[in-house]
């Protein structure tokens, strides 16, 4: 039982890490798009 719980916990940690990476990636994409839009409006 103890070994299984550790495996499940590790799986959850990996999923949380992937989610964090996705959030960072999406926010970078949004910032990039916004900066391009602002640059095209201002220029």
PQR file of N, CA, C, O and H, with PARSE charges and radii, in Angstrom:
ATOM      1  N   UNK A   1       0.838  -1.206   0.000 -0.4000 1.5000
ATOM      2  CA  UNK A   1       0.000   0.000   0.000 -0.0000 2.0000
ATOM      3  C   UNK A   1       0.876   1.259   0.000  0.5500 1.7000
ATOM      4  O   UNK A   1       0.615   2.207  -0.741 -0.5500 1.4000
ATOM      5  N   UNK A   2       1.921   1.255   0.845 -0.4000 1.5000
ATOM      6  CA  UNK A   2       2.767   2.444   0.960 -0.0000 2.0000
ATOM      7  C   UNK A   2       3.439   2.805  -0.362  0.5500 1.7000
ATOM      8  O   UNK A   2       3.521   3.980  -0.720 -0.5500 1.4000
ATOM      9  H   UNK A   2       2.132   0.485   1.447  0.4000 1.0000
ATOM     10  N   UNK A   3       3.921   1.788  -1.090 -0.4000 1.5000
ATOM     11  CA  UNK A   3       4.608   2.055  -2.360 -0.0000 2.0000
ATOM     12  C   UNK A   3       3.649   2.682  -3.370  0.5500 1.7000
ATOM     13  O   UNK A   3       4.017   3.614  -4.084 -0.5500 1.4000
ATOM     14  H   UNK A   3       3.854   0.834  -0.799  0.4000 1.0000
ATOM     15  N   UNK A   4       2.424   2.172  -3.429 -0.4000 1.5000
ATOM     16  CA  UNK A   4       1.447   2.707  -4.376 -0.0000 2.0000
ATOM     17  C   UNK A   4       1.156   4.178  -4.109  0.5500 1.7000
ATOM     18  O   UNK A   4       1.064   4.977  -5.041 -0.5500 1.4000
ATOM     19  H   UNK A   4       2.124   1.414  -2.849  0.4000 1.0000
ATOM     20  N   UNK A   5       1.011   4.534  -2.839 -0.4000 1.5000
ATOM     21  CA  UNK A   5       0.719   5.935  -2.492 -0.0000 2.0000
ATOM     22  C   UNK A   5       1.839   6.847  -2.973  0.5500 1.7000
ATOM     23  O   UNK A   5       1.577   7.933  -3.490 -0.5500 1.4000
ATOM     24  H   UNK A   5       1.086   3.885  -2.081  0.4000 1.0000
ATOM     25  N   UNK A   6       3.087   6.411  -2.806 -0.4000 1.5000
ATOM     26  CA  UNK A   6       4.226   7.221  -3.259 -0.0000 2.0000
ATOM     27  C   UNK A   6       4.157   7.426  -4.769  0.5500 1.7000
ATOM     28  O   UNK A   6       4.400   8.530  -5.257 -0.5500 1.4000
ATOM     29  H   UNK A   6       3.299   5.528  -2.386  0.4000 1.0000
ATOM     30  N   UNK A   7       3.827   6.369  -5.509 -0.4000 1.5000
ATOM     31  CA  UNK A   7       3.737   6.472  -6.971 -0.0000 2.0000
ATOM     32  C   UNK A   7       2.660   7.473  -7.374  0.5500 1.7000
ATOM     33  O   UNK A   7       2.870   8.297  -8.264 -0.5500 1.4000
ATOM     34  H   UNK A   7       3.629   5.473  -5.112  0.4000 1.0000
ATOM     35  N   UNK A   8       1.515   7.397  -6.718 -0.4000 1.5000
ATOM     36  CA  UNK A   8       0.406   8.309  -7.034 -0.0000 2.0000
ATOM     37  C   UNK A   8       0.826   9.744  -6.762  0.5500 1.7000
ATOM     38  O   UNK A   8       0.563  10.640  -7.564 -0.5500 1.4000
ATOM     39  H   UNK A   8       1.345   6.728  -5.995  0.4000 1.0000
ATOM     40  N   UNK A   9       1.480   9.957  -5.626 -0.4000 1.5000
ATOM     41  CA  UNK A   9       1.906  11.309  -5.247 -0.0000 2.0000
ATOM     42  C   UNK A   9       2.885  11.856  -6.292  0.5500 1.7000
ATOM     43  O   UNK A   9       2.788  13.017  -6.691 -0.5500 1.4000
ATOM     44  H   UNK A   9       1.693   9.229  -4.974  0.4000 1.0000
ATOM     45  N   UNK A  10       3.823  11.018  -6.729 -0.4000 1.5000
ATOM     46  CA  UNK A  10       4.803  11.451  -7.724 -0.0000 2.0000
ATOM     47  C   UNK A  10       4.089  11.822  -9.027  0.5500 1.7000
ATOM     48  O   UNK A  10       4.443  12.806  -9.676 -0.5500 1.4000
ATOM     49  H   UNK A  10       3.902  10.075  -6.404  0.4000 1.0000
ATOM     50  N   UNK A  11       3.086  11.033  -9.402 -0.4000 1.5000
ATOM     51  CA  UNK A  11       2.323  11.308 -10.624 -0.0000 2.0000
ATOM     52  C   UNK A  11       1.650  12.676 -10.522  0.5500 1.7000
ATOM     53  O   UNK A  11       1.667  13.455 -11.475 -0.5500 1.4000
ATOM     54  H   UNK A  11       2.798  10.233  -8.875  0.4000 1.0000
ATOM     55  N   UNK A  12       1.058  12.964  -9.358 -0.4000 1.5000
ATOM     56  CA  UNK A  12       0.397  14.258  -9.153 -0.0000 2.0000
ATOM     57  C   UNK A  12       1.406  15.389  -9.259  0.5500 1.7000
ATOM     58  O   UNK A  12       1.111  16.421  -9.863 -0.5500 1.4000
ATOM     59  H   UNK A  12       1.045  12.331  -8.584  0.4000 1.0000
ATOM     60  N   UNK A  13       2.591  15.217  -8.684 -0.4000 1.5000
ATOM     61  CA  UNK A  13       3.631  16.252  -8.742 -0.0000 2.0000
ATOM     62  C   UNK A  13       4.038  16.513 -10.186  0.5500 1.7000
ATOM     63  O   UNK A  13       4.228  17.664 -10.581 -0.5500 1.4000
ATOM     64  H   UNK A  13       2.831  14.379  -8.194  0.4000 1.0000
ATOM     65  N   UNK A  14       4.174  15.455 -10.973 -0.4000 1.5000
ATOM     66  CA  UNK A  14       4.542  15.608 -12.388 -0.0000 2.0000
ATOM     67  C   UNK A  14       3.448  16.372 -13.123  0.5500 1.7000
ATOM     68  O   UNK A  14       3.742  17.260 -13.923 -0.5500 1.4000
ATOM     69  H   UNK A  14       4.020  14.520 -10.653  0.4000 1.0000
ATOM     70  N   UNK A  15       2.181  16.029 -12.855 -0.4000 1.5000
ATOM     71  CA  UNK A  15       1.069  16.724 -13.502 -0.0000 2.0000
ATOM     72  C   UNK A  15       1.076  18.203 -13.137  0.5500 1.7000
ATOM     73  O   UNK A  15       0.849  19.053 -13.997 -0.5500 1.4000
ATOM     74  H   UNK A  15       1.943  15.308 -12.205  0.4000 1.0000
ATOM     75  N   UNK A  16       1.336  18.520 -11.864 -0.4000 1.5000
ATOM     76  CA  UNK A  16       1.381  19.920 -11.428 -0.0000 2.0000
ATOM     77  C   UNK A  16       2.519  20.649 -12.132  0.5500 1.7000
ATOM     78  O   UNK A  16       2.360  21.800 -12.538 -0.5500 1.4000
ATOM     79  H   UNK A  16       1.521  17.829 -11.165  0.4000 1.0000
ATOM     80  N   UNK A  17       3.658  19.995 -12.279 -0.4000 1.5000
ATOM     81  CA  UNK A  17       4.791  20.594 -12.971 -0.0000 2.0000
ATOM     82  C   UNK A  17       4.457  20.888 -14.419  0.5500 1.7000
ATOM     83  O   UNK A  17       4.780  21.961 -14.928 -0.5500 1.4000
ATOM     84  H   UNK A  17       3.787  19.060 -11.949  0.4000 1.0000
ATOM     85  N   UNK A  18       3.799  19.926 -15.098 -0.4000 1.5000
ATOM     86  CA  UNK A  18       3.403  20.132 -16.490 -0.0000 2.0000
ATOM     87  C   UNK A  18       2.432  21.294 -16.597  0.5500 1.7000
ATOM     88  O   UNK A  18       2.521  22.103 -17.521 -0.5500 1.4000
ATOM     89  H   UNK A  18       3.537  19.054 -14.684  0.4000 1.0000
ATOM     90  N   UNK A  19       1.502  21.377 -15.647 -0.4000 1.5000
ATOM     91  CA  UNK A  19       0.527  22.472 -15.657 -0.0000 2.0000
ATOM     92  C   UNK A  19       1.240  23.816 -15.508  0.5500 1.7000
ATOM     93  O   UNK A  19       0.909  24.779 -16.200 -0.5500 1.4000
ATOM     94  H   UNK A  19       1.430  20.720 -14.896  0.4000 1.0000
ATOM     95  N   UNK A  20       2.225  23.878 -14.598 -0.4000 1.5000
ATOM     96  CA  UNK A  20       2.979  25.120 -14.387 -0.0000 2.0000
ATOM     97  C   UNK A  20       3.708  25.519 -15.666  0.5500 1.7000
ATOM     98  O   UNK A  20       3.713  26.692 -16.040 -0.5500 1.4000
ATOM     99  H   UNK A  20       2.494  23.096 -14.036  0.4000 1.0000
ATOM    100  N   UNK A  21       4.326  24.544 -16.338 -0.4000 1.5000
ATOM    101  CA  UNK A  21       5.041  24.827 -17.587 -0.0000 2.0000
ATOM    102  C   UNK A  21       4.072  25.359 -18.633  0.5500 1.7000
ATOM    103  O   UNK A  21       4.382  26.314 -19.346 -0.5500 1.4000
ATOM    104  H   UNK A  21       4.322  23.591 -16.034  0.4000 1.0000
ATOM    105  N   UNK A  22       2.881  24.732 -18.726 -0.4000 1.5000
ATOM    106  CA  UNK A  22       1.873  25.193 -19.690 -0.0000 2.0000
ATOM    107  C   UNK A  22       1.454  26.624 -19.396  0.5500 1.7000
ATOM    108  O   UNK A  22       1.340  27.438 -20.312 -0.5500 1.4000
ATOM    109  H   UNK A  22       2.629  23.956 -18.147  0.4000 1.0000
ATOM    110  N   UNK A  23       1.224  26.938 -18.119 -0.4000 1.5000
ATOM    111  CA  UNK A  23       0.791  28.291 -17.737 -0.0000 2.0000
ATOM    112  C   UNK A  23       1.868  29.301 -18.121  0.5500 1.7000
ATOM    113  O   UNK A  23       1.559  30.354 -18.679 -0.5500 1.4000
ATOM    114  H   UNK A  23       1.317  26.276 -17.375  0.4000 1.0000
ATOM    115  N   UNK A  24       3.129  28.989 -17.827 -0.4000 1.5000
ATOM    116  CA  UNK A  24       4.234  29.900 -18.165 -0.0000 2.0000
ATOM    117  C   UNK A  24       4.307  30.089 -19.672  0.5500 1.7000
ATOM    118  O   UNK A  24       4.461  31.212 -20.153 -0.5500 1.4000
ATOM    119  H   UNK A  24       3.380  28.134 -17.373  0.4000 1.0000
ATOM    120  N   UNK A  25       4.198  28.989 -20.425 -0.4000 1.5000
ATOM    121  CA  UNK A  25       4.284  29.052 -21.883 -0.0000 2.0000
ATOM    122  C   UNK A  25       3.156  29.898 -22.454  0.5500 1.7000
ATOM    123  O   UNK A  25       3.386  30.745 -23.317 -0.5500 1.4000
ATOM    124  H   UNK A  25       4.073  28.076 -20.035  0.4000 1.0000
ATOM    125  N   UNK A  26       1.931  29.669 -21.971 -0.4000 1.5000
ATOM    126  CA  UNK A  26       0.768  30.423 -22.452 -0.0000 2.0000
ATOM    127  C   UNK A  26       0.929  31.903 -22.133  0.5500 1.7000
ATOM    128  O   UNK A  26       0.646  32.753 -22.977 -0.5500 1.4000
ATOM    129  H   UNK A  26       1.744  28.981 -21.270  0.4000 1.0000
ATOM    130  N   UNK A  27       1.382  32.218 -20.923 -0.4000 1.5000
ATOM    131  CA  UNK A  27       1.549  33.626 -20.541 -0.0000 2.0000
ATOM    132  C   UNK A  27       2.619  34.289 -21.408  0.5500 1.7000
ATOM    133  O   UNK A  27       2.469  35.450 -21.790 -0.5500 1.4000
ATOM    134  H   UNK A  27       1.612  31.527 -20.238  0.4000 1.0000
ATOM    135  N   UNK A  28       3.701  33.562 -21.724 -0.4000 1.5000
ATOM    136  CA  UNK A  28       4.732  34.115 -22.607 -0.0000 2.0000
ATOM    137  C   UNK A  28       4.162  34.391 -23.990  0.5500 1.7000
ATOM    138  O   UNK A  28       4.451  35.431 -24.583 -0.5500 1.4000
ATOM    139  H   UNK A  28       3.822  32.619 -21.413  0.4000 1.0000
ATOM    140  N   UNK A  29       3.356  33.472 -24.511 -0.4000 1.5000
ATOM    141  CA  UNK A  29       2.738  33.653 -25.828 -0.0000 2.0000
ATOM    142  C   UNK A  29       1.834  34.879 -25.812  0.5500 1.7000
ATOM    143  O   UNK A  29       1.865  35.693 -26.735 -0.5500 1.4000
ATOM    144  H   UNK A  29       3.122  32.628 -24.029  0.4000 1.0000
ATOM    145  N   UNK A  30       1.023  35.011 -24.753 -0.4000 1.5000
ATOM    146  CA  UNK A  30       0.108  36.155 -24.643 -0.0000 2.0000
ATOM    147  C   UNK A  30       0.903  37.455 -24.599  0.5500 1.7000
ATOM    148  O   UNK A  30       0.560  38.419 -25.284 -0.5500 1.4000
ATOM    149  H   UNK A  30       0.998  34.350 -24.003  0.4000 1.0000
ATOM    150  N   UNK A  31       1.961  37.486 -23.796 -0.4000 1.5000
ATOM    151  CA  UNK A  31       2.795  38.697 -23.699 -0.0000 2.0000
ATOM    152  C   UNK A  31       3.403  39.023 -25.062  0.5500 1.7000
ATOM    153  O   UNK A  31       3.447  40.186 -25.462 -0.5500 1.4000
ATOM    154  H   UNK A  31       2.240  36.703 -23.240  0.4000 1.0000
ATOM    155  N   UNK A  32       3.867  38.007 -25.768 -0.4000 1.5000
ATOM    156  CA  UNK A  32       4.448  38.223 -27.095 -0.0000 2.0000
ATOM    157  C   UNK A  32       3.434  38.804 -28.060  0.5500 1.7000
ATOM    158  O   UNK A  32       3.734  39.762 -28.772 -0.5500 1.4000
ATOM    159  H   UNK A  32       3.831  37.061 -25.443  0.4000 1.0000
ATOM    160  N   UNK A  33       2.229  38.234 -28.093 -0.4000 1.5000
ATOM    161  CA  UNK A  33       1.173  38.726 -28.983 -0.0000 2.0000
ATOM    162  C   UNK A  33       0.814  40.159 -28.618  0.5500 1.7000
ATOM    163  O   UNK A  33       0.687  41.012 -29.497 -0.5500 1.4000
ATOM    164  H   UNK A  33       1.985  37.456 -27.514  0.4000 1.0000
ATOM    165  N   UNK A  34       0.650  40.428 -27.328 -0.4000 1.5000
ATOM    166  CA  UNK A  34       0.294  41.783 -26.881 -0.0000 2.0000
ATOM    167  C   UNK A  34       1.366  42.789 -27.285  0.5500 1.7000
ATOM    168  O   UNK A  34       1.044  43.881 -27.752 -0.5500 1.4000
ATOM    169  H   UNK A  34       0.753  39.735 -26.614  0.4000 1.0000
ATOM    170  N   UNK A  35       2.630  42.433 -27.109 -0.4000 1.5000
ATOM    171  CA  UNK A  35       3.710  43.364 -27.454 -0.0000 2.0000
ATOM    172  C   UNK A  35       3.735  43.624 -28.956  0.5500 1.7000
ATOM    173  O   UNK A  35       3.977  44.753 -29.384 -0.5500 1.4000
ATOM    174  H   UNK A  35       2.891  41.546 -26.729  0.4000 1.0000
ATOM    175  N   UNK A  36       3.486  42.583 -29.767 -0.4000 1.5000
ATOM    176  CA  UNK A  36       3.439  42.762 -31.225 -0.0000 2.0000
ATOM    177  C   UNK A  36       2.284  43.687 -31.598  0.5500 1.7000
ATOM    178  O   UNK A  36       2.450  44.592 -32.416 -0.5500 1.4000
ATOM    179  H   UNK A  36       3.289  41.666 -29.420  0.4000 1.0000
ATOM    180  N   UNK A  37       1.109  43.461 -31.000 -0.4000 1.5000
ATOM    181  CA  UNK A  37      -0.068  44.291 -31.285 -0.0000 2.0000
ATOM    182  C   UNK A  37       0.202  45.735 -30.887  0.5500 1.7000
ATOM    183  O   UNK A  37      -0.061  46.653 -31.664 -0.5500 1.4000
ATOM    184  H   UNK A  37       0.974  42.726 -30.336  0.4000 1.0000
ATOM    185  N   UNK A  38       0.725  45.940 -29.682 -0.4000 1.5000
ATOM    186  CA  UNK A  38       1.021  47.300 -29.213 -0.0000 2.0000
ATOM    187  C   UNK A  38       2.049  47.967 -30.121  0.5500 1.7000
ATOM    188  O   UNK A  38       1.909  49.141 -30.463 -0.5500 1.4000
ATOM    189  H   UNK A  38       0.939  45.194 -29.051  0.4000 1.0000
ATOM    190  N   UNK A  39       3.072  47.227 -30.508 -0.4000 1.5000
ATOM    191  CA  UNK A  39       4.116  47.781 -31.378 -0.0000 2.0000
ATOM    192  C   UNK A  39       3.522  48.203 -32.719  0.5500 1.7000
ATOM    193  O   UNK A  39       3.859  49.269 -33.235 -0.5500 1.4000
ATOM    194  H   UNK A  39       3.186  46.273 -30.230  0.4000 1.0000
ATOM    195  N   UNK A  40       2.644  47.381 -33.286 -0.4000 1.5000
ATOM    196  CA  UNK A  40       2.051  47.702 -34.584 -0.0000 2.0000
ATOM    197  C   UNK A  40       1.100  48.890 -34.464  0.5500 1.7000
ATOM    198  O   UNK A  40       0.976  49.671 -35.408 -0.5500 1.4000
ATOM    199  H   UNK A  40       2.371  46.515 -32.866  0.4000 1.0000
ATOM    200  N   UNK A  41       0.428  49.042 -33.328 -0.4000 1.5000
ATOM    201  CA  UNK A  41      -0.483  50.179 -33.127 -0.0000 2.0000
ATOM    202  C   UNK A  41       0.326  51.465 -32.964  0.5500 1.7000
ATOM    203  O   UNK A  41      -0.012  52.496 -33.547 -0.5500 1.4000
ATOM    204  H   UNK A  41       0.528  48.408 -32.561  0.4000 1.0000
ATOM    205  N   UNK A  42       1.399  51.397 -32.166 -0.4000 1.5000
ATOM    206  CA  UNK A  42       2.167  52.607 -31.842 -0.0000 2.0000
ATOM    207  C   UNK A  42       3.010  53.075 -33.023  0.5500 1.7000
ATOM    208  O   UNK A  42       3.218  54.277 -33.190 -0.5500 1.4000
ATOM    209  H   UNK A  42       1.673  50.560 -31.693  0.4000 1.0000
ATOM    210  N   UNK A  43       3.495  52.153 -33.839 -0.4000 1.5000
ATOM    211  CA  UNK A  43       4.390  52.551 -34.926 -0.0000 2.0000
ATOM    212  C   UNK A  43       3.628  53.105 -36.126  0.5500 1.7000
ATOM    213  O   UNK A  43       4.240  53.484 -37.124 -0.5500 1.4000
ATOM    214  H   UNK A  43       3.326  51.177 -33.704  0.4000 1.0000
TER
END
